[in-house]
Amino acid sequence: MLCEDDGNLGFLLCEYLQAKGYNVDLLLDGEQGYKAFQKTKYDLCILDIMMPKKDGFTLAQEIHMMNSEVPIIFLTAKNMKEDILNGFKLGCDDYLTKPFSMEELLFRIEAIMRRVKGKKTKEVNFYQIGNFSFDVPKQLLTLKDGPTIRLTTKECELLTLLCSHQNQILERNYALMTIWGENSYFNARSMDVYITKLRKHLKPDPGIQIMNIHGKGYKLVAPRAEEE
């Protein structure tokens, strides 16, 4: 669902996304968007903020009352830090300010859809990471023929995300929002501290690395990271 009161921009976005294989419904105000969401099951919503009849922030709240899982991207000219923080507090998955590149919007949509697909996969309780076994429910990291470490809740959540994205980039903002939620903006340094702790825990196996991917996030590289 695309809610954009600028008909020209909305039409261009609609055509572009349809050319990339997406089915798109264009609504020209927040009230139309609300009524459309009541009738149709959408995989993702792109909402302008400053719309007539119902603004994007209000519409997002109403959408999440009907379906708390549907991802939302705010597309807006409002670029003040307070507006961006408010958008994330309301549970949006991304926030793109105008003017923007259509290609960038497409990449962000694709990234969100990959995350959503990952969330729908079955819950994994055990990972094998190199010479370590990781018991997620018990929060235990055990080195083969070595000691067992009881992880803190945040360490466990972060290592679980890294394992689920093994040999792929774990996007920094996604990890922050997943683990710290609406307070993620203020916990970026905390996550760096937990990454350092996990590297220390995994250091006995030289085949395992948690790499910094500049400007993007982290990547867990291991000779084997399987699920059971």
N, C-alpha and C positions, 0 to 999 in steps of 0.2 A: 504494500500500500504506500502510495506517494501522496502526501498532503502538502500542496504548495499553492499559495494564492496567486503567484505570478504565473499566469497561464502560459506565457511564452517559454519561460524557463521549465515549467512543468512538462510542456509538450516535448521540448528538446530532450529532457531527461528520460521521459517515457520512451521516446523513439530509440535513444541510445541503449537503454537497458533492455528493451525488447530485441534490439539487434544482437545483444549479447546473450540472448536466450532466456530472459526473465519475463514472466507474465506480470504486468504492472497495471494497477488501477490508479488513475489520477483523480484526486479529489481537490477541489479548489478552496475549501475552508474547513475549519475544525469540526463544524457540525456535520458536514457531509462525511468527513472521515469517521466520526463517531458512529453514524448510522451504517456506514459501509462495514465497519469492523464488527458490528452486531450481527450482520448477515453473512459475512465471509470469513473463512479461515485463512489468515495470512501467515507466511513464514517470517516476514520482517516488515517493519514500518519505518518509513522515512518521513519525518515531520518537520515542517517549517515551524518556527516559534511564533513569529508575529503574523497571525492569521486572523481574519474577521470571524465573528460569531463565537469562536472558541479558540484560544491560543494553544500552541503546541504543548506547553507544560501541563495545562489542564487536560488536554486530550491524552497525553501520555499517562497521567494518573488514572484516568478513566479506563484506558486500554488495559493497564496492569491490574485493575480491579476485576476485569473480565478474564484476563489471561496474564498471569504474572511471569510467564516464561517467554513470551514473544519478544524478540530483540528489537530495540528502537535506536535509530540514528537521528539526531537532531541536525537539521540543515538550516543555518541561520546567519544573519548579519550581526547578531549579538555576540561580540567576542570579548566581553569583559570577564575577568576571572570569576567574579561572583556568578555570572550567568552560566559559565561552564561548570562550576562546582554544583550549582543548583540542578543543572541537567543530569549530572552523575548521581546526585542525591535522589533524584526521581527515578533512578534505575536505568538510565540510558546506557547503551553499549558503546556508543561513539558520538562524537560531536564535531561536525565539520562546518567551518565558517566560510561565508561568501566573501569574495569570489573563490571558487574552488575548481579543481580539475575534475572533469567527469571520469577520467581514468583513475584518479585517486579514490573517488567515491566507489567505483567498481571494485578496486582492490580491498577497500574497507568492508564492502558488502561480502565479498568472497571470504575474507578473514573471519567475519562473524558467522557466516554459514558453516565454515569448517569447525568453529568452536561449538556451535549448536549440535552439529553432527556428532562431535566427540562426546558431548554431554549425554547423548542418547544411547551411547554404547553401554554395555553391561558394566556394573561396578566391579572393579578389580581389587581383590584383597591381598594379593601377593605378587611381588616382583622379584626377579633375579637380576641383579645389577653386577655384572662382573663376578667377583668373588664374594659379593654380599647378597644376602637374602633380606627382603624388606617385607615385614608383616604389617600391612596398613592398619587393620583394626586394633592390633596390640601396640602399634607405634614402635616396633622393634626393628632395629637394623643390626644384622648379625654377620660378622665376618667369618668365612669358612675357616675352621680350626682356630678361631680367634674369639674375641670378646663380643658381647651383645650390648648395644647402646639403646637406651630408651629415649626416643625423641620427644621433644616438646610438641604440643599440638600444631604450632605454626611451622616447625621444622617438618613435621609429618605431612601437613597440607602442601607445603612447597615442594617437597621431594616427590609426592604423589603426582603433582602437576608436571614436574620435570620428567618423571618416568612415563607418564601418558603421552608426552611429546618427545620421547627418546629419539635422538638424532634428528630432531626437528627444532625449529626456533619456538621457544615459549615466549610469547610477546609480553613485554614488561607490564604494560598497562592492563592486559588481561589478567596476569597473575595478581597484580595489586587489587583489582576490582573483585576477583574471585575470592581472595583470602581476607582482604581488609574491608571490602565493600565500600560504603560511602566515605569512609575515612582514609581511603587509599591515597588521596592527594598528600596527606600528611605523613604517610608511612613508607615513602620510597626508600629512605635511608634505613629503616628497620629491615626491609627486605634484603638490602645489601648485606646487612649484618647476618641475617639467616643464611644467605648464600655462602658467606665466608664460613659459617659454622658447619654447613653441609660439606663443603670442600674439605674441612679438617676431618670430619667423620669418615669421608671416603678416601682420604689420602693413603691409607695402607695398600690400596689397590692402584698401582700406577697407570693401569689401563683405563681408568675412569677420569673424566674431566667434566667440569661444569664451565663451559666457555661463555665469556661475555661477547655478545654480538652487538657491536657498536650501533647505537641508535634504534635497536630493535628489542633485545632482551637477552635470553640465555639459551644455551643448548647443552643438554646432557649427552655426552658422548661416552659410550661404554661398549665393550666387546660383545656384551649380551645383556639385554634388558627384556626379559620375557614375562608373560603373565600366566598365572594358573587359576 
